Amino acid sequence: MKKLLTIASAIGTAALLAGAATGEARAADKQITLCWAAWDPANALVELSKDFTKETGIGMKFEFVPWTSYADRFLNELNSHGKLCDLIIGDSQWVGGSAENGHYVKLNDFFDKEKISMDDFVKATVVGYSEWPKNTPNYWALPAMADAVGWTYRKDWFARPELQKEFKEKYGRDLAPPKTYDELKQIAEFFQGRDIDGKKVYGAYIFTERGSEGITMGVTNVLYDYGFQYDDPAKPYHMEGFVNSPEAVKGLEFYKELYTCCTAPGMTNAYMSEGLDAFKSGQVAMQMNWFAFFPGLYKDPNVGGDKIGFFPNPAGPDGHFTQLGGQGISVVAYSDNQPEALEYIKWFAQPAVQQKWWELGGYSAMKSVVEAPGFAASAPFAPDFLASMNMVKDFWAEPSYAQLMQAMQKRVSDYVVADQGTAKEALDGLVKDWTTVFEDEGKM
Amino acid sequence: MTETTTSSALPEKLAGATPEVIARPIRGLSDKAIAWFFIGPTILLLLAINIFPLIWTIWLSFTNYRANRPNAEVKMVGLDWYHRILGDGDVWLAMQTTAHFVVWTIIIETVLGFGLAWLIDKKFRGHGLWTTVILIPMMLSPAVVGNFWTFLYQPQSGLFNYVVGFLTGIDPSSFQMLGSVRLSPWAIVIVDAWMWTPYVMLICLAGLRSIPDYIYEAAEVDRASPWRQFWSITLPMALPFIMLAVLFRGIENFKMFDMVNLLTGGGPGSTTEVVSITLKRQAFESWRTGYSSALAIILFVTVFGLANIYVKALNRVKQR
């Protein structure tokens, strides 16, 4: 009997221990998935998120998709109410559709409860990444990755005395980072086809990609500076004379001239990665690209360090703006792990975490980070990034943004790359396309 | 007699071996019912994966449904999308691009495919090895073909430009096959012809091998020249096979997507935007599900109609 009792108590103890161990394992097994694009900042986020797991015990899984299929993949996921992503760092233009279609969890109550204030973040990023409708206090995301279009240039080439001399003789000014688009074009023409260290180089790299958003994200930098506006500020969605104003037409013509005169051959469908390749291989003197890539470029052993310089988007005759990039982080409404996803957002919104985010290569949108006294000196591109974030404009963030984007991609690409029609015809066509979209939406 | 006994005993043996669970419900069923019992699952599968989506697409084409707004109210729009598509200049441009691609690939593949089949049919030494070598391109995945031809067409480092430069003396980096408005449609035609000419060759070879030798022997007795034999025997007798190859390639190329998407993505601009790319953009980039369903139906009816007319012509040729 005694033996029987011993065996029974041993089994009972073992069962209890096993049960406790399983419970612990379950707690440690809690895992959330974060979806984003596959690029340099995503690697920094993986590194940063290790601290979150350490602090909370919640595991992090990442689903990163290349930019070219990022929108397709994740919009499909959201539209099909998929549960793959608990958290998503979605593009700024998705916020309207995702809010109206119920893909994102509204974060106002959560922000109030956790004392997360949108006043702590750069205004442009709050409007761009979090708010829908725009300029109303309805928040669907926490600004996660501030970004804008900027430029890199070959500082070492610009510094060469013989090139400095030749440029000054030709244009009557120093060979220096351009302040205006006219200056940029002159510099691009100066370098186009030039032989540098036995290699033929080209003037500028600009976005021309047709499939997703590339050429639109490139051409808008020039269009904004030439006076292009999305609609009549006094009469929303009325675009005649704003999208296709004579100034906007000139801006589009300028982008085509820049494409024709000063880009490398074969750049007919090029976006971020092609630009990075062109710059890293020493093919171009100046490169248009997102600030997000600049930390990586600065570290590049061949073209980084002293060889690379940065400047913000140049001004045009009618203004000085740049295209907003970047994304906010949202909780997916279909996630089964919303409490853990919200826990991540709460953790991510801490100033110390945001500071580390910047140090690892991400771009924080928190004022305490970007307005800190040492920020401008913390990286060579930091001052230009700050300047750029103060002059950003964004594409439509309407629920029908995809259709609006595709229309612009087609019209602009057909004119700039395929040399079809005139700039006026392209922008007139765009007004027609966008009007149809807004009429179908019942907004006009 | 023994044979008859054996064959009649087999079904009985099989019936005896059928487990009672299955045998009981089947017993007493008519032959027709048993036939339905066996083909039923296949028909259900076909209905589920072919017929239902088709009917669903037809219904969607009359609505304003958008796949990215599943909760929005679905309204009937009648024939609006059909009306818009047929009056949309961009769709017609994509149709023209598709027609250019289909016509030129068919011409090139048919001429080269038949020529190769005719040569292979001569059964020269090593013809088996050559047949295998020629068939390699069509065994590759279009994704692989699209990717490596993208490299071959690189203006500065691609082999294609280098070979053209070597043969003609033109600077290899002075032209771009995929980036040029003028050359990119031909770049795609070249890749498709490279990949699918072997397929046409295979069908034509089957046609040539089906011609009985005695017809040629009779022609030679009648002192018909090789040219005469070709025009009066080879070509007419292989024609149904050639037409079949044209039909297959025509249908395939009308809905060509993967290779064009990989090589040019429809660019530069919209120069190589075939109608399947337009359809994909409308359906999965602009999320105009109703509109794209209507476009899909128009394409289906076009291909189906043209294929039917063609099949009738093919039957007429076969009956000659």
Interface residues (C-beta under 8 A of the other chain):
Chain A: A71 D72 L75 N76 L78 N79 H81 G97 E100 N101 G102 R210 G211 P265 G266 M267 T268 N269 P399 A402 Q403 Q406 A407 K410 S413 D414 Y415 V416 V417 A418 D419 Q420 D440
Chain B: N64 A67 N68 R69 P70 N71 A72 D90 Q154 P155 Q156 S173 Q176 L178 G179 V181 T264 G265 G266 G267 P268 G269 S270 T271 R281 F284 E285 S286 W287 R288
